[in-house]
Amino acid sequence: MALSKEAKQSIYEWAKAIVFAVLIAIPVRYFIAEPFIVNGASMDPTFSTGQFLIVDRVSYRFTEPQRGDVIVFRYPNSPSVYYIKRIVGLPGETLDIKSGKVCIQEKTSTSTCKALDEEYVSPRHYSNEDFETTLTDTQYFVMGDNRSQSSDSRVWGPLEKRYIIGRPVIRLLPPTKISLYPGEFDHESININNK
């Protein structure tokens, strides 16, 4: 049975619309925004398993990641796996963690270590390890907000900038948690106090 002229025109229009949608969706997905589903407890209580996020892939092409930013990145030991953590240490800094408390030695100072006031980590999510590391000019130190259940830079080392995908800009699920820039804290509120 042959298709009518109207049916052929309809199929052609649908095919054209699908191709057009794909041509728009692919660049958006790979260069502008990317979906991400949280899996695991490492960022509790800020993010929980099953939360659906949209990750901004553009911002860090124009600005540098900041301390306190939540980022999504490729896990360095298996780049096909994505992780979500918070930036604690910036390039060139030395981090000294004592009983789970983070102290930052800025690259311009050789003797002053300043304690990081991390309001996003609840007391029950702290850990008690001691750790010290110095970052290169291309490395970040990332940790989960749930320190006792996070595989992060304390375990597998500093994160090279090239692995950073972007930062969450929208939380869409669950509906009760819909928000813009979820997990973001005012950078001025992340205090560094003299030790």
N, C-alpha and C positions, 0 to 999 in steps of 0.2 A: 504494500500500500504506500503510495507516494504521499509526501508531506505537502500540505498546501503552502502557497506563497506566504500566507500570514504566519503559519507555524515555523517556516524556515526563518522568517524575519524575527520572530520571537526568540528562537534558539540563538540566532546571531546576536541579538541584543543582550541576552543573558550571558553568552560567552564573552562578549565585549566587556560587560560590567564586571564579571569575575576576573578577567585578565587585568582590568584597570584597578580593581581592589587589591589584587596580589601585588601589582607594581607599586602601589602606595604602601601596603602593609609591610613588605619586606624591608625597605629602607628605614621605615619607622621602627620596626622591631630591632634591627641591627645597629642603628646609628642614633636614635633619639630616645626611645623608651622601651623597656623590656619588662615582661611580667616575671614575678618571683613569688614562690610559695615558701613560707617559713617552715622548716622542719627541724625539730629538736628544741631542747630547753636552754641552750646556751645564752639566749638573750632575754630570758624571763627576768622580770615581769614586763619588760618593754615590748617584746614580741613573743608570740606563742605559736606553736605548731598549727599549721592550717591557715594562718593569716595570709591574705593575698595582697601583694604589694606591686606597685608600678615603680620601676627604677629609672631614674633620670641618667641617661648615658652621655649627656651633652655638657653639663656644668663644669666638670673637671677638665674639660679641654680649654677652659678660659680662666678657671680659678684653681688654686691649690686646695687639696683636702685639709680640713682644720681639725684640731684636737676636739674631740667630742662628737664629730660626725659619725653617724651610722653609715657603713658602706657595705655594698655587695661586691664580692670579688671572686676570682677564680682561685681555688685552693692550690697553692704552689706545688704540692706533691701529687696532685691529680687535677690538672687544669680544666677538665670537663665537669668538675664538681664545683658548685657555687656555695660560698659561705656568706654569712652576715655577721658582722662584728662592729665594735666601736673603736675609733682611732684614739689611742691613749698617748702614744709617743710620735713626735714629728722628726723628719730627717735631721741628722746631725746631733740629736739629743742623746744623753745617757740616762737610762732609766734604772733606778735602784728600788726594788720592791722588797720591803721588810714586813714580815707578818701580813702580807697581802696589801699593804698600803703603798701606793705608788708615789715615788719622789722623782722629780725631773731636774736634771742638770742641763741647762740650756747650752747650746753650742758656743755662745759668746762668753760663758762663765766657766771657770775651771774649778771653782771651789764651792759655789753656792748651789745647794740642792733644795728644791721647793716641793712641798707635799701637794699632791693633787687632791682637790676636794671634789669627789665624784658623787654628786647627789643622785645620779641615776642608778647607783648600786645600793640596793637595800642591805641592811646589816646581815640578814640571813643568807645573802648571796656572796658574801666575801669568802676568800680563801686565805690560807695562812702561810703560803710559801715565801721563800726569799729568792730573789733573782736579780741579776744585774746584766745589762747589755748596752752597747753603744751602737747607734744607728748610723748608716752611711747617708750620703746626701740623696739617695733614691729610696730609702726604706722608711716604713711606718711600723709602729708597734700597735697591734690590734688585740683587743680582749673582748670577751662576751660580758654582758652585764651580770650574768649568773656565773661568777668567777669559779665556783666550785664544780661546775658542770660544763666547762667550755674548753674545747680544743682550740687553742689560739697561739699567738706568738710566743707564749711561754713554753709551748710544747714543740712547735715546728719552726720557730724562728721569726725574724722580722719579715714583713710583707713588702716585696718590691712593688713600686708604683705601677709597673706595667700590668699587674694582675687586677688592678682596681677597675671594676665595671662602672659603678656609679653609686648614687645614694637613693634611698626610697623617698619618693615625693608624694605618693598617695597610698593609703591603706584602704582597700575596698571591702575586704571581708575580715572578720564578721561584720554585719551591718551596724552593730552597736559600737564598733571601734573605728568606723570610717573617719579618716583624718588626713589633713595635708601635712607633709613633712613629719611623719610619725617618728618618734624617738629623738627628735631634735631638741637640743637645749640651746638657749642663748649662749653663744661663745663667751660672752662677758661673765656669765654666771658660773662657768667652770673655773673656779678659783684655783690659783696656785699660791699656796701660802708658804712663807719662810719656814723652814724646818727647825 
